[in-house]
Structures are given as C-alpha cells and as structure tokens.
C-alpha cells in the first residue's frame, strides 16, 4: 500500500460509496493509497485503478467495515483526497429511503436537488480570513446527470431522472410525522450522507452527481415494513449487481468528457469570494487551493 498521495496529472472519476463498488468487474491496475490532507484523513484508503480504460478512485464513505456514523464522516478530507489524485468528476452512490410511490425499493433515482437538514457537520472549505459563497441553485452537474440517465437506459435499469434528496442528521431514522412532513415538502428520497458532499464538491470546483438507491419506504407507508438497518443492508445486497452495472456504464461514458464543464462546475469560485485580496489569509487560501487548484486568482497577493 502506498502511503503518500502526490497530485496526479491524470484526470480521474472519483466514486464515493460502499465497499462493493471496489469490486467492479473489469477494474484493473488496482492500487491502494493511504493519504492525509489539509482537512484530515479520509474515511478510508483510496483505491485507484482503471475501469474500461477510465482512471478511477474510490473512497468508502463509512470507512472499511462501516465504522463511521453519518455525522462523523470527514467529507472535507474525502473530497480533498479524491482531488489530490486527479479527480475532476465525483459520482456518489447512496442508500436511501423512498418518500414516494414513484421511487419504489429496488429502483434508482438520479438526484437533482437537496434539502439539507443536517446541523453537526463541517460544510465548507472557507472560514475566517477567506469568506466565499458558491452558487448552489443547481447542486448537481447536469452533464453528469444526463450521462447517468443515458447509462440507465443503455443497461435497461429503471431510474427516475430527477428527484429531491432530504438529508437528515441521523443516526436515528425518521419519526412517522417527520416522514409525512418531508413528503409534503416534495421530497423524493431521504438519507443521511449526501450533505455536505455536494456542497464541498461545488467549492472544490468538481462536477458532482448522485445515484440514490431506495431500499425501503422509510416509515410513512403503513402497508410496508418500517425501515431498519438489517432491511437496508439486505436491499443493498439485492441491488448489488444492478448498481455495479450502472456505475460501470456511467464511468465509461463520463471518461469521455473533456474541456470545460458546460454547467460551470469547474469555475464555481470565479464569483464566490467576498474577502478583499489584501485581507485574505494566505494559509486559508493555500488550504482552499489544495482542493481547488485552478482557482489561482484567489491568491492573497493578487491585486
């Protein structure tokens, strides 16, 4: 296992999810990398490789053996680590509960919006000495989501193109009253892990998209068994082969992307920083450039 992560010049697809995604058929040139970042240590060692010729990097969101609870995931370190090995697009895979009949267990939802209800997590790479506000009205890269939709069609996998992910703090599941409330808000699925991943990806000027996999109907659907951890694990196992097929097809297509992102994901910091150049903390700028290396215009020395 390698114990350092020098910045790579190769462009990779970053994948955030469970351990099963590192067992994709066709994954070659596998290398595990231990790394640290300016924001701490990621949830797991990175697994690097190539899939159908496309360079990829995996991180296990909850750590090896699922030991990290949702609110304790160091999402900043995960994003920073993936960025350090050359990732320019991030594909996130997450088990969720369904809040609608239109996204039944066993289907897939290609998320396009979020409602963030989390309160305990580090959600930004900015801070005192460097204040910034990235645009986030469209939190998912439309180009990536389009590719996911094409990939689902090509692999004959049922996937809803678009949906709102309600991100709850956890680790407990919802009360029935909460579940009904989130349905009234227009939520499609509910889970505990999508934030702050999507926000941090935008600050890091990375394209980001999510495949959500409903495993249950949360607790609002009275004719179905209320969600529990055992049920979630079993349903994820049941959809394992479909998930691998969809991710493999998507990575193959995402690897063809070149040039600037038409959605502007790779230029999110162009209009984000409020702090005057002469007042920017050089240490904060250096930390931010470790995850957004193209944003050299933020240098504290720039007039």
N, C-alpha and C positions, 0 to 999 in steps of 0.2 A: 504493500500500500504506500502510495506517495504521501508525503507529509507536508507538502507546500503547494500553493496554487499560484504560480506566476500567471500574469494576464496572458490570455491566449488570443492570437490574432484570427483564429478560425471562428466563423460565426456558427453558433450552436442553437438548437432548440432546447430550452430549459423545460423540464417536466417536474411538477410538484404533485405528489400523491402518495399512495401506499407502496409497500414493498413489492407487490405483484407486478408493478409497471417496469421493474428492472429485470423481469423475466420475459420480455417481449421476444417472440420468435424473430430471428434474423438480427438480433443485437450482436454486434461484433466489436473487436478491438476494445474489450472492456478493461477499464482501469478505475480503481477506487482511489479517491483523493481526500485526505484529511486537510482541512484548512481552517484558518481563522480570518476574521475580517475586522474592520474598524468598529463594527457593531456587535462583535462577539462571535461565538461559534455556531454554525448552522445546526439544524436538528439532527443531521446525520452526515457521514462522509458523502461526498459527491461520487456518483457513478457515472463515468464518462464512457462513451462508445459511439458507434455509428449504426444507424438503422436505415437499411436500404440506401446506404451511402451518405446519409444525412448525419452530421455530427450532433449528438445529443448529450445532455447532462441531467441526471436525476437527483432529487433530494427527497428523502422520506419526511413528510411533514410532521408526523408524530414521533419521529425517531425510530431507530431499529427496535422492533418488538412492541411498538406503540406505547411508549412510556411517557410522552409529553402531553399534558392536557391542553385543550384548545387555547385557553388564555395565557399559557406559558410558552407557546411556540414563539421562538425568536424569528419572526418573519423578516425583520430587517437583515439579520445575518443570512437567512436563506436567500433573499434576493441579492444581497451583496456577493455571496459566494457564487451564485449562478452567473452573475455579471462578470466576476473575476475570471471565469473560464471561457468567456466569449459569448454568452447567451445574449441574443437580441430579441427573441420572442419567447414568451413564457406560456406554457399550456398547463393549466391547473385542473386536476381531477378530484372530485369531492363527492362523498356520500351525503345524501340529504333526505329530509322528509318531504313528502308532497303535500301541498296545500290545495290541490285542485284535482278533479276527476280527469282533467286533460293531461296530467303528467303522472300516470299510474306507476307503481313499483315495477321495475324491470325496463322502464323506458329511459331515455336520456333527454336532458334539457340543456340547450346551448344558451347560457345566461347572457343577457344584455344589460340588466340593471340590478342594483343592490339597494337594500335598506339596511343601514348599519346601526345595530342596536348594542354594539359592544362598548364597554367603558373602561376596561382594565389594561388595554394593550398599547404598546408603543406604535404610533401610526404614522410617523413622519421621519424623514431624514433631515429635516430642517430643525432649527431650535434657536435659542438666544444667540445673537450675533449673526444670524442669517435667517431672515424671515421670507417664506415663499408660499404661494398659493397656486397650485396647478389646476388647470381646467379639469373638471371631472363629470361634466354633464352626461357624457357618453363614456362610461368607465371601462368598456370592453372594446378592443380593436375590431372594427367592423370587417376589415380584411381577413383577420384570423377567423372570426365567427363565420364568415362566408365560406371559408375553406372547410371548417368543421361541418357545415351543412352539406357541402358537396361530398365530403368524405362519408357522412352517414348515408347519403343516397347511394353512393358507389358501393357501399358494403351492405346495403339493404338492412340498415339498422334504424329502428324507429327513434327519431329525435325531434323534439319540439324546438324550432328555431326561434329563440327568444323566450325570456322569462325573467321574473324578478326573484332574486335570492334574498330572503330575510336572514340577516346574520345575527344570531342571538349569542349572548355571552356564554351560557352554559356554566358548568358542565351538565347540569340537570336538563332534562328535556322540558318542553313547554307544559304549562297547565292547559286544560281544555279551553278556558276562557281566552288565554293568550293565543292559542291556535286559531280560534274563531276570529279574534281581532286581526291577526295577520292576514287572514283570508279576506276580511273586509278592506284591508289596505291594498289588496291586489297582489299579494304575494303568491308566487308560483311554487316555490320550494323554501325550505327552512333548513339552516345548518349553522355550524359554529366556527368554520375555518376560513371563509372567503375573505374576511377582513382581518388585518389590514393588507393582505396580499395585493389586492387590486390597486389600492391607493399607493402603496410603495412602488409597485411596478410602474405606475404613471410618473412618480417622482424620479425614478431611475431611467426614464425615457425608454421604457421597454414596451413592446407590443404584448398584450395580455388577453387571454381568453380562457373560459372555464367550461368544462363538461361536468354537469351535475347529474348524479345518478340517484333517482329516488329509490329508496329501499322500503318505504312504508308510507302510511298516510298520517304521520305524526299522531295526534290523539283526537282530532276533530271528527274523524269518520267513525261513527259509533258502531257500524256493522263490521269494522275491521279491528284486528288486534292492535292495541296501543303500542307505540314504539318501545323497544327495549334494545339494549346493546347486543344481545345474542341474535335478535332478529336482524339488526343492521349487518352484523358480520356474516350471517348466512346469506342474506340477499346480495351482498357484495361478492361473495364466492360464486353465487349463481350467475352473476353477470360478468364474471371474470373474463371469459373468452371473448364476449362481445366488446368489452372495454378495450382489451388488447387489440382487437381487430380495428376498432375505430381509431385508437391512438396511433397505431402503425400507419394507417392510411393517411391520417391527418399530418403526421410528421413528414411523410414522404412528400406531400403537397406543399407544406409550409417551407420545406427546404428549397423550394424553387423561388421563394421571394427574394428580390434584390432591389437595391435602391431605397429611396426614402419611403417611409410609410405614408400612404395617401391620407390616413386619418390624423397624421401629425403626432403620433405617439412618441416618435423619436426626437421631437422638438418641443416637448411639453414645458421645458424650463425656459424657453425663449422669452416668455412674457410673465414668468412666475414670481421673480424675486422682487421684493419691496425694499429691502435694505439698500441704502445708498452705497456705492462702491467703496468709498473711503471709510465706511463704518462696518464693513463686512469682516467678521472674524476669520483670519486666514486658516485657522485649524478647522473651523466648520466648513469652509469652502473645500479644503483638502479632503475631508470626510465625504462630502457630497460628490466630489469628482471621482471618488473611488467607486461609486455606483452609477454615476452619470458622466463618464469620461469625455463625452463630446461637448459638454457644456463649459468649455474653456472661457467663454465670455463672462463667467461668474467670478473670475479671478479677482481677488481683493485689490490687486494692483492696477486693474484696468480702469481707466478714467472714462 
